[in-house]
Amino acid sequence: MQPHISVRNLSKVYSGGFTALNQVSLDIHQGEIFALLGPNGAGKTTLISIICGIINATSGSVSVAGFDNVNNYRQARSQIGLVPQELSTDAFESVWNTVTFSRGLFGKPPAPDKIESILRQLSLWDKRNNRIMTLSGGMKRRLMIAKALSHEPRILFLDEPTAGVDVELRKDMWEMVRGLREQGVTIILTTHYIEEAEEMADRIGVIRKGEIILVEDKAALMTQLGRKELRLQLLKPLDALPDALRSGSLSLANNGAELIYTFDTQKSPSGVADLLRTLGELGIGFGDLQTRESSLEDIFVGLVKHPKTTD
């Protein structure tokens, strides 16, 4: 199946010599939620802006729904809805008029029922006659999504869509995103709320210093790079680890009252049993024990600091 978005060898070098993107290649499939993660300045917004035709690439190519986004710009852009990171709206216009106008920009005929449905989905229907200047920051963010959806795009870019949005509104918006995916809409999001990517995304891409360092199915990523942590509450604090327990996977915490074992379940299936047996042989007693799996945030931080390499 042809990718819904295909990026090939994409680079962006600004006039001052700064390389924002370096030979980025990426395929995104129809109907998936793809989360693009990376620290500030990694190139996320630059990549989105090039795919959407807002800025030009220095080299490389982008195909959107089979259309080259340079040679067939109108066809490619008509497939895309974009919710930018920065809020930019006509403060004196009404909610209804600005969403209707956005639909018209793409040559779509008037569709009051469609506009009403979008506004209701985003809890903006009661505000339809309000001027934009009277809306809260969260409501303005919802309005940006409504504008992006007004022409019924098959691809939706969400660049930090929940920045400044309270928890309740955020949950409503993600319910809407799930509904769009069920309709076959392809969704690409960037977010600083990594727990959202962990909950929502089908695949994860990590970008660092303008280069894609990893693209992986979320579940596979968690399996491949995830770690578990076992914490044992010791009956008697230890001043230091005995020689038999000295390894890179064991450490003391809480003034020697906790023993922490970090392990990979795939590589060390018997590690916990071996540890408990050694503790018994050394006469080190423990009371409670707890385990914790790595979160996507843990994995992301590790990747950004120490990018995954391939042999």
C-alpha positions in Angstrom: 0.0 0.0 0.0 1.3 3.4 -0.9 2.2 5.6 2.1 -0.2 8.5 2.7 2.8 10.7 3.3 6.2 9.9 1.9 9.2 12.0 2.7 12.5 11.3 0.9 16.0 12.7 1.7 14.5 15.9 3.0 17.0 18.6 4.1 16.5 22.3 5.1 19.5 24.5 5.4 18.9 28.2 6.2 20.9 31.1 4.6 23.0 31.5 7.8 24.2 27.9 7.4 21.9 26.3 10.1 20.8 22.8 9.2 17.2 22.3 10.5 16.7 19.0 8.8 19.3 16.6 7.5 18.3 13.8 5.0 15.0 12.9 6.6 13.1 10.0 5.2 9.8 8.9 6.6 6.6 7.1 5.6 3.2 7.6 7.3 0.4 5.3 6.6 -3.3 6.1 6.1 -5.5 5.9 9.1 -2.7 5.9 11.7 -1.9 8.2 14.5 1.8 9.0 14.2 3.5 10.9 17.1 6.6 12.9 16.3 8.7 13.5 19.4 11.8 15.5 20.0 13.2 18.3 22.2 12.8 22.0 21.3 14.7 22.9 18.2 14.8 19.3 17.0 13.1 20.1 13.7 9.5 19.0 14.3 7.8 22.2 13.2 10.2 22.6 10.2 9.3 19.1 9.0 5.6 19.7 9.3 5.9 23.1 7.6 7.7 21.6 4.6 5.1 18.8 4.2 2.3 21.3 4.4 4.0 23.6 1.8 4.5 26.5 4.1 8.3 26.6 3.7 10.5 25.2 1.0 13.0 22.4 1.4 16.6 22.8 0.4 16.5 19.3 -1.1 14.5 16.1 -1.1 10.8 15.4 -1.9 7.5 15.0 -0.3 4.4 13.1 -1.6 1.0 13.6 0.0 -1.7 11.1 -1.0 0.3 10.5 -4.1 0.7 14.2 -5.0 4.1 15.8 -5.1 3.7 18.8 -2.7 5.7 21.1 -5.0 4.6 20.1 -8.5 1.0 19.4 -7.4 0.8 21.8 -4.6 -3.0 22.4 -4.7 -3.9 18.8 -4.8 -1.5 17.9 -2.0 -2.5 20.8 0.2 -6.2 20.1 -0.2 -5.6 16.8 1.6 -4.2 18.5 4.7 -5.6 20.1 7.7 -3.0 21.9 9.9 -3.3 23.1 13.5 -0.2 25.2 14.0 1.6 25.7 17.3 1.0 29.4 17.3 -2.5 30.8 17.7 -3.4 33.1 14.7 -7.0 34.2 14.2 -9.0 37.3 13.3 -9.9 38.6 16.7 -12.9 40.5 15.5 -14.5 37.7 13.5 -17.1 35.3 14.9 -16.4 31.6 15.4 -19.0 30.6 12.8 -17.7 33.0 10.1 -14.0 32.2 10.5 -14.6 28.4 10.2 -16.9 28.9 7.3 -14.4 31.1 5.6 -11.6 28.5 6.1 -13.7 25.9 4.3 -14.3 28.3 1.4 -10.5 28.9 1.0 -10.2 25.3 -0.2 -13.0 25.7 -2.8 -15.5 23.7 -0.8 -19.2 24.6 -1.1 -21.1 25.9 1.9 -22.0 23.1 4.3 -23.7 24.5 7.5 -24.5 21.0 8.8 -20.8 20.0 8.6 -19.7 23.2 10.3 -22.2 22.7 13.0 -21.1 19.1 13.5 -17.4 20.2 13.9 -18.3 23.0 16.4 -20.4 20.6 18.4 -17.6 18.0 18.5 -15.2 20.7 19.8 -17.8 22.1 22.3 -17.8 25.4 20.4 -21.4 25.4 19.3 -22.5 27.7 22.1 -19.8 30.1 21.2 -20.5 30.2 17.4 -21.6 33.8 17.4 -18.9 35.0 19.8 -16.1 37.1 18.5 -12.8 35.3 18.7 -11.3 37.9 21.0 -13.7 36.9 23.7 -12.6 33.2 23.8 -10.3 31.7 26.3 -6.9 30.3 25.2 -8.3 26.8 25.3 -11.3 27.7 23.2 -9.0 29.4 20.7 -7.0 26.2 20.4 -10.2 24.3 19.7 -11.1 26.9 17.1 -7.8 26.3 15.3 -8.7 22.6 15.1 -12.2 23.5 13.8 -10.7 25.6 11.0 -8.3 22.8 10.1 -11.2 20.3 9.8 -13.5 22.7 8.0 -12.6 21.4 4.5 -12.8 17.7 5.5 -9.1 16.8 5.1 -7.8 13.2 5.0 -4.6 14.2 6.8 -4.5 16.2 10.0 -1.4 17.8 11.5 -1.6 18.7 15.1 1.5 20.7 16.2 1.3 20.9 20.0 -2.5 20.9 19.9 -3.2 20.8 23.6 -0.7 23.5 24.7 -2.5 25.7 27.2 -5.6 23.5 27.2 -7.0 22.2 30.5 -7.3 18.5 31.3 -11.0 18.2 30.6 -10.8 19.9 27.2 -7.8 17.9 26.3 -9.6 14.6 26.9 -12.5 15.8 24.7 -10.2 16.7 21.9 -8.5 13.3 22.0 -11.8 11.6 21.8 -12.5 13.6 18.7 -9.1 12.5 17.3 -9.9 8.9 17.9 -13.1 9.3 16.1 -11.3 10.9 13.1 -8.9 7.9 12.9 -11.9 5.6 12.9 -13.1 7.5 9.8 -9.7 6.8 8.1 -8.1 10.2 8.7 -4.3 10.1 9.1 -3.2 12.1 12.1 0.3 13.4 12.8 1.0 15.1 16.1 3.8 16.6 18.0 3.4 17.0 21.7 5.3 17.8 24.9 2.8 15.7 26.8 4.5 12.3 26.2 1.8 10.5 28.1 -0.6 11.5 25.3 1.7 10.0 22.7 1.9 6.9 24.8 -1.9 6.6 25.0 -2.8 7.7 21.5 -0.2 6.9 19.0 0.1 3.8 16.8 3.7 4.6 15.9 6.4 6.9 17.4 9.1 8.8 15.5 11.9 10.5 17.4 13.7 13.4 15.8 17.0 14.9 17.2 19.1 17.7 15.7 17.2 17.5 12.4 17.6 13.8 12.0 15.1 10.9 12.5 16.8 8.6 15.0 14.0 6.1 15.4 10.6 5.2 13.9 8.9 2.3 15.6 5.5 0.8 16.5 4.7 2.0 19.9 4.2 -1.4 21.4 7.4 -2.7 19.8 9.3 0.3 21.1 8.2 -0.3 24.6 9.2 -3.9 24.4 12.6 -3.3 22.8 13.7 -0.4 24.9 11.6 -0.6 28.0 13.1 -1.5 31.3 11.6 -2.7 34.6 12.7 -1.5 38.0 12.4 -3.6 41.2 12.6 -1.7 44.5 13.1 -3.7 47.7 12.6 -2.1 51.1 15.4 -3.5 53.2 14.8 -4.4 56.8 18.2 -3.0 57.7 19.8 -0.2 55.7 23.1 -1.0 54.0 26.1 1.3 54.1 27.3 -0.1 50.8 26.5 -2.9 48.4 28.3 -6.2 49.3 30.7 -7.5 46.7 28.3 -10.2 45.6 25.7 -7.4 44.7 28.1 -5.1 42.9 26.8 -4.6 39.4 25.6 -1.9 37.1 22.0 -3.0 37.5 21.9 -2.6 41.3 22.0 0.5 43.4 21.1 1.8 46.9 18.6 4.6 47.6 16.9 6.3 50.5 20.1 6.3 52.7 20.6 2.6 52.0 17.1 1.5 53.0 16.1 0.6 49.4 17.8 -1.7 46.9 17.0 -0.9 43.3 17.4 -3.5 40.5 16.9 -2.3 36.9 16.5 -5.1 34.4 15.4 -6.1 30.9 12.8 -8.8 31.1 13.8 -10.1 27.6 17.5 -10.4 28.5 17.3 -11.3 32.2 14.3 -13.6 32.7 15.8 -15.2 35.8 17.5 -12.0 37.2 14.9 -11.4 39.9 15.1 -15.0 41.2 18.9 -14.9 41.2 18.8 -11.6 43.1 16.4 -12.9 45.7 18.4 -16.1 46.2 21.6 -14.0 46.6 19.9 -11.8 49.2 18.9 -14.9 51.2 22.4 -16.3 51.1 23.8 -13.0 52.4 21.2 -12.7 55.1 19.8 -9.5 53.8 16.1 -9.3 54.6 13.5 -7.1 52.9 9.9 -6.3 53.6 8.0 -4.8 50.7 8.9 -4.9 47.0 7.5 -2.9 44.0 8.1 -3.1 40.3 7.7 -0.3 37.7 7.9 -0.4 34.0 9.7 2.3 31.9 7.3 4.9 30.5 7.6 6.3 27.0 9.0 9.4 28.7 11.8 7.4 30.2 12.5 5.8 26.8 12.4 9.2 25.0 14.8 10.8 27.4 17.2 7.9 27.0 17.0 8.1 23.2 17.6 11.8 23.0 20.6 11.5 25.3 21.9 8.3 23.8 20.4 7.7 20.3 19.7 4.1 19.4 22.3 2.8 17.0 22.2 -0.1 14.7 25.0 -2.6 13.9 
